[in-house]
Amino acid sequence: MNWFDNLGGASFFRLRSGAASCVVIAVSLICAWNSLEWIATVGDVLSPGLLWPMKVFYSMLPVSFGLIAFFEMVRLAGAVSGRNPEREGAPRT
């Protein structure tokens, strides 16, 4: 158990979890946006094996980053409401 988890109690834990979630959401959305621009630039190259445009394969990037942002938003809502501690031993209100 980390001593930092109990520092400040449950409100500090929610604040720290919320701040971490906001950073993850921001980075995920920036990466998703940049990957869309990148796909538009290099997506018309054909794959060597299937001869499909590479944008078919590269499309997993914005989808993945979008899913990460969505699940972090759910995690953020749980941290703000105080109903969803992340792990056993987390400070509770």
N, C-alpha and C positions, 0 to 999 in steps of 0.2 A: 504494500500500500504506500502510495506517495504522500508525504507530509503536506505537499502543496494542495492536495484535494480537500483537506479539512481546514485550510487557512481561509478564514472569513465566512465559513458556513455555506449554507445553501444559496444565498443570494450571490455570493462571489462565484460559486460554481456555475450558476446560471449565466452570470455575466461573462465568465470565461468561455463557456460553451457557446454562448451566443456570438461572441466576438470571433471565435474560431470558425463558426458556421458562416458568418458574414464574409470572412476572408475566402473560404472555400467557394462560396457562391460567386463572389466577384471574379476569382481566378477562373472558375469553370465557364462563366459567361463570356469572359474575354477570350478564352481559348476556343470556345464554340464559334464566336464571331470571327476570329482570325482563321479558323479552319474552313469556314465557308468561303472566305476570300481566297484561301489557298486552293481549295477545290476548284473554284472558278478559274484560277490561273493554270493549274496543271492537271485538271481532271479529264481532259480529252485524250490523253495518251492511252493507247490500248494496252491491256495486260498481255504479257507474252504467251501465256498458256491458253486462256479462254477467249482472248481477243475482245474482252469487254472493256468499256471505258473505265479507267481507274477511279473515276468519281463514284462508281458503284461501291467500290471497296473503301474509299476514303470517307464515304458518308457515315461510316461508323463513328468518326471523331465527333461531329457535332451532336449526334444522337447520344453518345456516351457522356459527353460533357453536360448535355441537357438533363440526362437522368441523374447525374451527380448533383447538379444544382437543385433539381426537384427534391431529391431525398434529403439534401442538406436543409432545404426550406422546411420540410416536415420535422427534421431534427431540431431546427431552430424554434419552430412552434412549440415543440415539446419542452425545450429548455426554458423558453420564456414562460410557459404556463406552469412549469414545475411539476408536471404530471408524468414526465418520462425521464427518470434518471438514466444515465448512459450505462452504468455498470453497478454491480453489487458494491456496497460500501460508499456510494456517493452520498454526500450530505443531503438530508431531506428536511423539508420544512415541517 
